[in-house]
Amino acid sequence: MTESHQAARRLPRRIADMLLALVAAVGLLLGAGLTAPAADAAPKKPRVPAKAMDAVATMQPSWNLGNTLDAFPNETSWGNPLTTRAHLAKIRAEGFRSVRIPVTWTDHQSATAPYAVDATFMDRVEEVTDWALDEGLYVVLNVHHDSWQWVGKMSTDHDNVMARFNSLWKQISSTFKDKPRTLLFESINEPEFENATAEQKDTFLNELNTSFHKIVRDSGGQNTNRMLVLPTIYCKPDQPLMDTLHNTIRSLNDPHLIATVHYYSWYPFSVNMAGGTHYDEAARKDLDGAFTRMHDTFVARGIPVYLGEYGLLSWPDHHHPSRVERGEALKYFEHFGYAARRAGVTTALWDPFAYLNRESFQWRDQELFDLIKSSWTTRSGSTSFDRLFVPKSGRITDQSLTLNRNGLAFQGLWHGNQRLAAGSDYTVSGDKLTLKAAALTRLVGDRSYGDNATLQARFSRGQAWKIHVTTYDAPQQSGAKGTTSALTIPTRFRGDQLATMEAKYGDGTNAGPADWTAFQEFNISFTPDHKGNTITLTEKFLTSLRDDAPVTLTFYFYSGAKVTYQVTKSGTAVTGSTA
């Protein structure tokens, strides 16, 4: 906590808030040359509906203050600045109605009896919570990374874990018992238990949730009927896990209980491995199935669902190339918003730093956020891919994409402010959108490598869909030498974009750390640098290879091009050559 925060804490709350808001604004003006967002003088405080189902509905949409109070050892350790009230005002102004505040207590709580929480840290958690409440936001406060740091050791340290967990919730309950009912408590984030069977895990979680419920209810004040959020194991939306949670909630016979799960898409798509390069039928089916289960298990039975985290694993990540092709990621977020509305589930975007830039108060990717925001209320259309690849040389021919109308009417194509002519520039037959050769020839111009034009497909509602017209040639690679620390393969992408990498030994078996699939994980086994014209094989991939056993790599590109390459490891030396 900074000196300004410490000084402000010694003043009355109203004066403290004014001072801290001023400090935040001045810091922004001087440090970033930007103006802090204006906040309403008196944000409207929500009236909490009597029924939990109605109350959770008013919390939609929600946002996570991720990698902040859940970071360790301190709030700024994971790269985010100290949270100010201005951050919460920004979130409210952008249309969010609730905020989840993850908190990791481990480094601020004694590991031995009486398991006291550091008063300064508790004050800081209360301060941030109060700002959010004063901004008229619902707040979900939880116990976060403690789940794997010490709570997960219940099978070997049961009594100490329970005593520490109970003491923690007694202290939290006492501190926050007089806060309004717009504050919710979540018992534990993504609970996991080491060295335990599935049955034991169910028993442990039921014990934690039941004890949490009794402690909060017995603490008095607003806690007697505060809404409480209970998770499944790992917060997964798997049917057996949700059935177990449903049984726990029913056994507690409390109308103010909420179920929570998380969703990060079908795993192969979310991390781009095992062939998950597109938001295809398998990925869509996984999402639809998850929301159907949430609805049928909880919502249809009168139990609200707060989906506490969603997104794509490690995407967007501004420190590495995106694992998931941009248009395919946009399709996922659009579909997610629609499915959540249809299922009656309130959703909280997991934002560790990747969406809102907390220094500039700007969205890092405004187009992405606009689509997410649009998905709260309506659908948006798309096409089967967001890119048309035109060869560098030779005759240009007609190219087609499939329209994903999503119940909307297709209104046409635009290039900037110029509307393309239906019939001569493009045709539509059913859901088949065809760009004519003459229009593509005009759009690519001199056919320099890369994107030559960007079109907009517009629909009757929602966000416009971008289609990039790209000139390419088949990528080319050359030999390389390196060590097991890394091998950098010279790669002339020539306008193309890498989709995935397949790795196999000569006997046909899979090569790489993920030996259950030939298609290795993007940014974990390999990572491209499209601007630098290289593909790097990582230490994790190379050290997993067998000595003196040549591996054939097949690089798949989004144009449909394939390039094969051979890599051999011998001790710590690695050589690569074109196949």
Secondary structure, 3 states (H helix, E strand, C coil): CCHHHHHHHCCCHHHHHHHHHHHHHHHHHHHCCCCCCCCCCCCCCCCCCCCHHHHHHHCCCEEECCCCCCCCCCCCCCCCCCCCHHHHHHHHHCCCCEEEECCCCHHHECCCCCCCECHHHHHHHHHHHHHHHHCCCEEEEECCCHHHHCHHHHHHHHHHHHHHHHHHHHHHHHHHCCCCCCEEEECCCCCCCCCCCHHHHHHHHHHHHHHHHHHHHHCCHHHHCCCEEEECHHHCCCHHHHHHHHHHHHHHCCCCEEEEEEECCCHHHHHCCCCCCCCCHHHHHHHHHHHHHHHHHCHHHCCCEEEEEECECCECCCCCCCCCCHHHHHHHHHHHHHHHHHHCCEEEECCCCCCEECCCCEECCHHHHHHHHHHCCCCCCEECCCEEEEECCCCCCCEEEEEECCCCCEEEEEECCEECCECCCEEEECCEEEECHHHHHHHHCCCCCEEEEEEEEEECCCCCEEEEEEEECCCEECCEEEECCEEEEEEECCCCCEEEEEEEECCCCECCCCCCCCECCECCCEEEECCCCEEEEEHHHHHCCCECCCEEEEEEECCCCEEEEEEEEECCEEEEEEC
